[in-house]
Amino acid sequence: MKTIIEPFRIKVVEPIKLTTRQQREDALLAAGLNVFSLRAEDVLIDLLTDSGTGAMSSEQWAGVMRGDESYAGATSFFRFYDRVHELTGFEHVLPTHQGRASERILFEVLVRDGMVVPNNNHFDTTRANVEHSGGEAVDLVIDEGRDPKSQHPLKGNMSIERLEQLFERVGPDRIPLVMLTVTNNSGGGQPVSMENIRAVRAVCDKYKKPFFLDACRFAENAYFIKLREEGYQDRTVSEIVREMFSLVDGATISAKKDGLVNIGGLLLFRSADLAGEA
Ligand SMILES: Cc1ncc(COP(=O)(O)O)c(C=O)c1O
């Protein structure tokens, strides 16, 4: 169904502080021109992230009230588990407070000093967590992904040639996993094709390495695949999402984007052993 209006009512408003250009310039200078050192209340339009740009539905807020706070075996966990399992197909579902926590846990399990982690583009928290575990974060997005003028329809793709070269250069022992960020947020939120996900899978199979998605925009990436990739026009977004997840061994997710919640994250695994360690 297509609508020209948003098919929902907005019931909550939160006032924001209106600042003058001079106040914003002063705040930026006081922060040493580092947007991470600004106070959020001084920011009129926040373009640092796509987090927190959604709003929860009345049903989601009602879910907070219906939440089962039992010390163990809470019904709410099983509702959450069933939904995530249905959406992604993963057996092992660990809830975290944010995407960055999922990354921290994953890399503590897999990354050691001197290791190298390839990604199309690491998000800033992902890069920081790789480095915190002693690894080096390497970005391998295709050339079109670095060219703002390029009209390539799926410019979040990873260069398979560069991924192969990296394996040859540093050796498989130093690469503990391969990651792909969908959509590629640090590269302008550009989508990754299913063909590219499959090609990265093939390289991971060749070197017997786990393959993880940083999947906070899993739904948007699937929608772009539907719109732009040959052969997907008649598939539903949820079918495409399932296919994307079926090609990988796990995922870190910030649920604050396509998860449409105010705060939250996920760490997903196919392997019981890795999930156990995490
Ligand atoms: C691609 C990507 N990965 C990870 C994160 C980190 O998620 P969080 O802010 O929930 O820790 C973000 C958040 O903006 C993101 O865009």
The ligand as an ORCA input file, in Angstrom:
! r2SCAN-3c Opt
* xyz 0 1
  C      26.731      0.703     11.505
  C      26.662      0.925     12.979
  N      27.239      0.025     13.804
  C      27.208      0.177     15.127
  C      26.600      1.265     15.722
  C      26.668      1.401     17.209
  O      25.426      1.202     17.780
  P      25.038      1.851     19.195
  O      24.997      3.318     18.992
  O      23.697      1.237     19.496
  O      26.073      1.415     20.172
  C      25.967      2.216     14.922
  C      25.308      3.372     15.560
  O      25.099      4.447     15.099
  C      26.000      2.050     13.519
  O      25.426      2.937     12.697
*
